[in-house]
Amino acid sequence: MSANSSGRVLCVVSFCAAVAAGVPAARADLPMPFVENWNAEAPGDRADQLTWWAHEGAYGGAPAGDAVIVPLGGGDNALDMNPSGSESMGIRSDSTLFGAPLLWMETDMQLTADGAGAGVIGFCQAAAALNGYALAVSRDGTGGAWVDLRKFDGDLNDSFTVGPVNITTLDPTQRHTYRLEAAFSAGQIAFSVLVDGSPLTSPNLNPVDTDPHGFSGGLRFALASNFGQQAYFDDFQALPEPATFCLLTLGGAVLLCRRRRS
């Protein structure tokens, strides 16, 4: 991983669009703006010792110690998720985001040559870790990558019927910025996927789910790695549009609740 941590995960919440679409008004238990660059953690901290995240046992049997904070140099850290053997594991944000008619997730991710699984970024129902959506990236064995948009309903390996897309020019063992966009409207969610700022135009990566999961109870972010695949995740950021941030602040809806360290 490079010490130059330029990647971000961006969650854009539009209050006006939420009202227009009949979505509950935006409220966040996560602090807004939410910036996670892992630099508040100490190298060696495990998945069960993170400030804003919790080890999620529903994502696999690997222990919390299989995900640790590692230094990149210059005071910059990353999360090294390396489930042992052929196990899987993941973490979820331990607070909840409400009212997200437009959601953008973006993170730097790099896969090593070990394991046969994928690095995964996604979001799920606050009360159900295995109901949600995710973008999974894996190596294809010839220097390229498989990129798979998943709708999981009880298993992180569930997928839309459209299936994964093979991108021979994308080397996932190098650091890339992966973005998953979800636009919520009445009765559907439309998805888009971008890599390093460029949209992937395959229909398989731009589906519209007309029978979507509901998120009236809020959502949480998720990071995971499966089947023994080592994945490095760098900076994570979540913030509303400027107008929304003002409304959230004036409404007193920003609750700064830090998770007590183990």
Summary of the structure (lengths in Angstrom):
residues: 262
radius of gyration: 17.2
end to end distance: 27.1
largest distance: 52.8
contacts: 914
relative contact order: 0.27
helix: 10%
strand: 41%
